[in-house]
């Protein structure tokens, strides 16, 4: 079936509408970062840089590390941008941009998001690298797609909503597991994470400035939730959409974040660039080993 021009918008140069990548420019291994400036940080580790594209918050390069081709792409902040980025990356991999038809052979991407986060457990120090074994979408994005229950941990969702006393006016949270391949690669060098992906930085993460919260005790309720040997470890803003969309589309995906704050003890480290640089190097080594 041919996909209409209104559904898949292709630029005049043959690139995907928002991210401005062409099919031949996409590597099988993809690193996503939120900050466009972080693309250049990752690029410092790469050789044989093929290009640099920039459009709005979407900056991209493709180069090599340890002889393997890697695409680095910034997404900006939020799961709504992940929805754009992952649908367009999948289109580049699995839709013929000439015929506008889905390719017969599926191409699987390995997509790793590298970010920063706030820990919510007292024993997770600032500077820790947390790999999200499970991402918790409090943003509602995945609920817009059919069959989301087939990729979600429904029993864990129900236990979480009951424990927290989930507000009926909020989008129902979803729990999605990362790619086992990536979990195995990072299990010995990261903290085992169950990560809240929030729909904002302030209220959705329990911060109060001048607006009160719909669930005033949400952070303490999140911190005290237990499901088997799982506990909520940290807040960030993109991982749930990445895990969910990639699970639907058949890609290997995961999120690893450097903790630059601890919400439980109220501390933060705004001078965290060296820590993130160390995480970038670790991720490149793990992806290409």
Buried (B, 14 or more C-beta within 10 A) or exposed (E): EEBEEEEBEBEEEEBBEBBBBBBEBBBBBBBBBBBBEBBBBBBEBBEEEBEBBEBEBBBBBBBBBEEBBBBBBBBBBBBBBBBBBBBBBBBBBBBBBEEBEEEEEEBBBBBBBBBBBBBBBEEBEBBBBBBBBBBBBBBBBBBEEEEBEEBBBEEBBEBBBEBBEBEEEBBBBBBBBBBEEBBEBBEEBBBBBBBBBBBEEEBBBBBEEEEEBEBEEBBBBBBEBEBEEBBBBBBBBBBBBBBBBBBBBEBBBBBBBBBBBBBBBEEBBEEBEEBBBEBBBBBBBBBBE
